[in-house]
Amino acid sequence: MSGGAPKPVAAVMVRPRVQIGAAIAIGPGKVDLLRAIERERSISAAARAMGLTYKRAWLLIDSLNQGFGQPVVAATAGGRGGGGAMLTPLGAALVARYEALEDRLDVACGAELQAFRDLL
């Protein structure tokens, strides 16, 4: 047994990936992107904040748009006045439902999550 400092307790959380039918998958990456768009009010700024290319961010958004058959983000073109983006009601609902799922899983899986922490 070493006499070093105790290890810091790492965050252990449930970050689910949800498959809805054959065409729609939503998980932590897409939800984090939607959160970043809501925060930054810009797809390009959200992509930069997450270390993604604009093209990758747009492809993730477009996969949700196509899967749900309606936009999750409303964007306005850039230019002299600048552009912007915001979540549509569907986009906001996806984030809210995903957060509710995370919260319920954290509670339901409390003992298992503590067991992972105890392995540190």
Contact map, one row per residue, 1 for C-alpha under 8 A:
111000000000000000000000000000000000000000000000000000000000000000000000000000000000000000000000000000000000000000000000
111100000000000000000000000000000000000000000000000000000000000000000000000000000000000000000000000000000000000000000000
111110000000000000000000000000000000000000000000000000000000000000000000000000000000000000000000000000000000000000000000
011111000000000000000000000000000000000000000000000000000000000000000000000000000000000000000000000000000000000000000000
001111100000000000000000000000000000000000000000000000000000000000000000000000000000000000000000000000000000000000000000
000111110000000000000000000000000000000000000000000000000000000000000000000000000000000000000000000000000000000000000000
000011111000000000000000000000000000000000000000000000000000000000000000000000000000000000000000000000000000000000000001
000001111100000000000000000000000000000000000000000000000000000000000000000000000000000000000000000000000000000000000000
000000111110000000000000000000000000000000000000000000000000000000000000000000000000000000000000000000000000000000001001
000000011111000000000000000000000000000000000000000000000000000000000000000000000000000000000000000000000000000000001000
000000001111100000000000000000000000000000000000000000000000000000000000000000000000000000000000000000000000000000001000
000000000111110000000000000000000000000000000000000000000000000000000000000000000000000000000000000000000000000011011000
000000000011111000000000000000000000000000000000000000000000000000000000000000000000000000000000000000000100000010000000
000000000001111100000000000000000000000000000000000000000000000000000000000000000000000000000000000001001100000000000000
000000000000111110000000001100000000000000000000000000000000000000000000000000000000000000000000000001000000000000000000
000000000000011111000000001100000000000000000000000000000000000000000000000000000000000000000000000001000000000000000000
000000000000001111100000111100000000000000000000000000000000000000000000000000000000000000000000000000000000000000000000
000000000000000111110000111000000000000000000000000000000000000000000000000000000000000000000000000000000000000000000000
000000000000000011111111110000000000000000000000000000000000000000000000000000000000000000000000000000000000000000000000
000000000000000001111111100000000000000000000000000000000000000000000000000000000000000000000000000000000000000000000000
000000000000000000111111000000000000000000000000000000000000000000000000000000000000000000000000000000000000000000000000
000000000000000000111111000000000000000000000000000000000000000000000000000000000000000000000000000000000000000000000000
000000000000000000111111100000000000000000000000000000000000000000100000000000000000000000000000000000000000000000000000
000000000000000000111111110000000000000000000000000000000000001100110000000000000000000000000000000000000000000000000000
000000000000000011110011111000000000000000000000000000000000000100000000000000000000000000000000000000000000000000000000
000000000000000011100001111111100000000000000000000000000000000100000000000000000000000000000000000000000000000000000000
000000000000001111000000111111100000000000000000000000000000000000000000000000000000000000000000000000000000000000000000
000000000000001110000000011111110000000000000000000000000000000000000000000000000000000000000000000000000000000000000000
000000000000000000000000011111111000000000000000000000000000000000000000000000000000000000000000000000000000000000000000
000000000000000000000000011111111100000000000000000000000001100000000000000000000000000000000000000000000000000000000000
000000000000000000000000011111111110000000000000000000000000000000000000000000000000000000000110010000000000000000000000
000000000000000000000000000111111111000000000000000000000000000000000000000000000000000000000000000000000000000000000000
000000000000000000000000000011111111100000000110010000001000000000000000000000000000000000000000000000000000000000000000
000000000000000000000000000001111111110000000000000000000000000000000000000000000000001000100010000000000000000000000000
000000000000000000000000000000111111111000000000000000000000000000000000000000000000000000000010000000000000000000000000
000000000000000000000000000000011111111110000110110000000000000000000000000000000000000000000000000000000000000000000000
000000000000000000000000000000001111111111101100000000000000000000000000000000000000111000000000000000000000000000000000
000000000000000000000000000000000111111111000000000000000000000000000000000000000000111000000000000000000000000000000000
000000000000000000000000000000000011111110000100000000000000000000000000000000000000000000000000000000000000000000000000
000000000000000000000000000000000001111111101100000000000000000000000000000000000000000000000000000000000000000000000000
000000000000000000000000000000000001111111101100000000000000000000000000000000000001110000000000000000000000000000000000
000000000000000000000000000000000000110111111100000000000000000000000000001000000011110000000000000000000000000000000000
000000000000000000000000000000000000100111111110000001001100000000000000001000000001100000000000000000000000000000000000
000000000000000000000000000000000000000001111111000011001000000000000000000000000000000000000000000000000000000000000000
000000000000000000000000000000000000100111111111100000000000000000000000000000000000000000000000000000000000000000000000
000000000000000000000000000000001001101111111111110000000000000000000000000000000000000000000000000000000000000000000000
000000000000000000000000000000001001000000111111111111001000000000000000000000000000000000000000000000000000000000000000
000000000000000000000000000000000000000000011111111111000000000000000000000000000000000000000000000000000000000000000000
000000000000000000000000000000000001000000001111111100000000000000000000000000000000000000000000000000000000000000000000
000000000000000000000000000000001001000000000111111100000000000000000000000000000000000000000000000000000000000000000000
000000000000000000000000000000000000000000000011111110000000000000000000000000000000000000000000000000000000000000000000
000000000000000000000000000000000000000000000011111111011000000000000000000000000000000000000000000000000000000000000000
000000000000000000000000000000000000000000010011001111111000000000000000000000000000000000000000000000000000000000000000
000000000000000000000000000000000000000000110011000111111100000000000000000000000000000000000000000000000000000000000000
000000000000000000000000000000000000000000000000000011111110000000000000000000000000000000000000000000000000000000000000
000000000000000000000000000000000000000000000000000111111111000000000000000000000000000000000000000000000000000000000000
000000000000000000000000000000001000000000110010000111111111100000000000000000000000000000000000000000000000000000000000
000000000000000000000000000000000000000000100000000001111111110000000000000000000000000000000000000000000000000000000000
000000000000000000000000000000000000000000000000000000111111111000000000000000000000000000000000000000000000000000000000
000000000000000000000000000001000000000000000000000000011111111100000000000000000000000000000000000000000000000000000000
000000000000000000000000000001000000000000000000000000001111111110000001100000000000000000000000000000000000000000000000
000000000000000000000000000000000000000000000000000000000111111111000010000000000000000000000000000000000000000000000000
000000000000000000000001000000000000000000000000000000000011111111100000000000000000000000000000000000000000000000000000
000000000000000000000001110000000000000000000000000000000001111111110011000000000000000000000000000000000000000000000000
000000000000000000000000000000000000000000000000000000000000111111111111000000000000000000000000000000000000000000000000
000000000000000000000000000000000000000000000000000000000000011111111110000000000000000000000000000000000000000000000000
000000000000000000000011000000000000000000000000000000000000001111111000000000000000000000000000000000000000000000000000
000000000000000000000001000000000000000000000000000000000000000111111110000000000000000000000000000000000000000000000000
000000000000000000000000000000000000000000000000000000000000000011111110000000000000000000000000000000000000000000000000
000000000000000000000000000000000000000000000000000000000000000011011111000000000000000000000000000000000000000000000000
000000000000000000000000000000000000000000000000000000000000010111011111110000000000000101100000000000000000000000000000
000000000000000000000000000000000000000000000000000000000000100110000111110000000000001111110000000000000000000000000000
000000000000000000000000000000000000000000000000000000000000100000000011111000000000111100100000000000000000000000000000
000000000000000000000000000000000000000000000000000000000000000000000011111100000000111100000000000000000000000000000000
000000000000000000000000000000000000000001100000000000000000000000000000111110000011110000000000000000000000000000000000
000000000000000000000000000000000000000000000000000000000000000000000000011111000011100000000000000000000000000000000000
000000000000000000000000000000000000000000000000000000000000000000000000001111100111000000000000000000000000000000000000
000000000000000000000000000000000000000000000000000000000000000000000000000111111111000000000000000000000000000000000000
000000000000000000000000000000000000000000000000000000000000000000000000000011111110000000000000000000000000000000000000
000000000000000000000000000000000000000000000000000000000000000000000000000001111100000000000000000000000000000000000000
000000000000000000000000000000000000000000000000000000000000000000000000000001111110000000000000000000000000000000000000
000000000000000000000000000000000000000000000000000000000000000000000000000011111111000000000000000000000000000000000000
000000000000000000000000000000000000000001000000000000000000000000000000001111101111100000000000000000000000000000000000
000000000000000000000000000000000000000011100000000000000000000000000000001111000111110000000000000000000000000000000000
000000000000000000000000000000000000110011100000000000000000000000000000111100000011111000000000000000000000000000000000
000000000000000000000000000000000000110011000000000000000000000000000000111000000001111100000000000000000000000000000000
000000000000000000000000000000000100110000000000000000000000000000000001110000000000111111110000000000000000000000000000
000000000000000000000000000000000000000000000000000000000000000000000011110000000000011111110000000000000000000000000000
000000000000000000000000000000000000000000000000000000000000000000000001000000000000001111111000000000000000000000000000
000000000000000000000000000000000000000000000000000000000000000000000011000000000000001111111100000000000000000000000000
000000000000000000000000000000000100000000000000000000000000000000000011100000000000001111111110000000000000000000000000
000000000000000000000000000000000000000000000000000000000000000000000001000000000000001111111111000000000000000000000000
000000000000000000000000000000000000000000000000000000000000000000000000000000000000000011111111100000000000000000000000
000000000000000000000000000000100000000000000000000000000000000000000000000000000000000001111111110000000000000000000000
000000000000000000000000000000100110000000000000000000000000000000000000000000000000000000111111111000000000000000000000
000000000000000000000000000000000000000000000000000000000000000000000000000000000000000000011111111100000000000000000000
000000000000000000000000000000000000000000000000000000000000000000000000000000000000000000001111111110000000000000000000
000000000000000000000000000000100000000000000000000000000000000000000000000000000000000000000111111111000000000000000000
000000000000000000000000000000000000000000000000000000000000000000000000000000000000000000000011111111100000000000000000
000000000000000000000000000000000000000000000000000000000000000000000000000000000000000000000001111111110000000000000000
000000000000000000000000000000000000000000000000000000000000000000000000000000000000000000000000111111111000000000000000
000000000000011100000000000000000000000000000000000000000000000000000000000000000000000000000000011111111100000000000000
000000000000000000000000000000000000000000000000000000000000000000000000000000000000000000000000001111111110000000000000
000000000000000000000000000000000000000000000000000000000000000000000000000000000000000000000000000111111111000000000000
000000000000010000000000000000000000000000000000000000000000000000000000000000000000000000000000000011111111100000000000
000000000000110000000000000000000000000000000000000000000000000000000000000000000000000000000000000001111111110010000000
000000000000000000000000000000000000000000000000000000000000000000000000000000000000000000000000000000111111110000000000
000000000000000000000000000000000000000000000000000000000000000000000000000000000000000000000000000000011111110000000000
000000000000000000000000000000000000000000000000000000000000000000000000000000000000000000000000000000001111111110000000
000000000000000000000000000000000000000000000000000000000000000000000000000000000000000000000000000000000111111111000000
000000000000000000000000000000000000000000000000000000000000000000000000000000000000000000000000000000000000111111100000
000000000000000000000000000000000000000000000000000000000000000000000000000000000000000000000000000000000000111111110000
000000000001100000000000000000000000000000000000000000000000000000000000000000000000000000000000000000000100111111111000
000000000001000000000000000000000000000000000000000000000000000000000000000000000000000000000000000000000000011111111100
000000000000000000000000000000000000000000000000000000000000000000000000000000000000000000000000000000000000001111111110
000000000001000000000000000000000000000000000000000000000000000000000000000000000000000000000000000000000000000111111111
000000001111000000000000000000000000000000000000000000000000000000000000000000000000000000000000000000000000000011111111
000000000000000000000000000000000000000000000000000000000000000000000000000000000000000000000000000000000000000001111111
000000000000000000000000000000000000000000000000000000000000000000000000000000000000000000000000000000000000000000111111
000000101000000000000000000000000000000000000000000000000000000000000000000000000000000000000000000000000000000000011111
